């Protein structure tokens, strides 16, 4: 297991030092993404940077939760389809889905 490194990032003019196993480039990409989301809110008229950061964080968290929900739903759909295929195979050729013994 590698020792976490320290990476400096800047968000809203504040420099933060983060201990992480992630690559510095990746962490900087995350910070740039957050900064862009906050900038989009401030360009739309939001004056308070902390409020913009909070709204951006909530929006990104919403995206994360929705992506997780969508993945969970897709996994369930795949499992349902596999189950339906197994049932169809059992009707067409009973016993064909059972593992064969040597």
N, C-alpha and C positions, 0 to 999 in steps of 0.2 A: 504494500500500500504506500502510495507516495505522500509526502508531507505537503500539506496545503501551502501554496505560495501566496504572496501578498500582491494585490493588483490595485493600483490607484485608478479611480474613475472620477469623472466630474458630471454632476447632474445639477442643473439650475445654478451653476457657478459655485457649487459646493464640492470640494474634493473629498472623496471618501476612500479609505483603504479597506479592501475586502480580502479576507483570507478565504481561499478557494482552491479546489482541485482543478477547476475549469481553466481553460487557456485564457491568457490575458485578452487576446483578440475577441474571443467569444464574449467575455464579460463586458468588454468595451462596446460590442455590438448591442448587447442588452441595454446598456446605459444610453446608447445613441437612440435606440428604439423608444425608450421611455422619454427621453428628451424631446424627440419628435412628436410623440403623442401629447406631451404637455404643451409644446409650442403650437400645435394645432388648436388647442383649447384657448391659449392666450391670443392667438390670431383671430379667433372668433369673438373676442371681446372680454374674456375672463381676465380680470385684473390681478386677483390674488394668486401668487404662484403656489402657495400651499394648497389652496382649494383646487387649482388646476392639477397639481400632482396627485391629490386624493382622488379626483374624478378619473384621471388617467389610470391610476392603480385599480380603481373599481371596474373600469371598462375592460382593462386587461384581465382582471380576475374573472369577470363575466365570460370573456372569450375562452379562458382556460376551462372554466366549469362547463360551458356549452360543448367544447371540444371533447371533454371527458365523457359527458353525457352522450354525445353523438357516437363516440367510440364504443361505449357500453351498449348502446342500442344496436349498433352494427354487429357487435360480437354476438348479441342475442339473436339477431336476424340470421346470422350465419349458422349458429347452433340450431335454430328452428329449421332452417332449410336442410341441414345435414340430417336432422332427425326425420324430416319428411321424406328425404331420399331413402333413408334406411328402411322406413316403413313401406315405401313403394317397392323396394327391392325384395323385402320379405313377402309382400303379396304376390309379386311376380314369380319369385323363386324362393319359396320358404326354406329357411336354413342357410341360404347363400351368404348371409351377413355374419354367420357364426365363424369364428376362427377355425381353420382346418387343423386337424391333428395329424402328425406324421404317422 
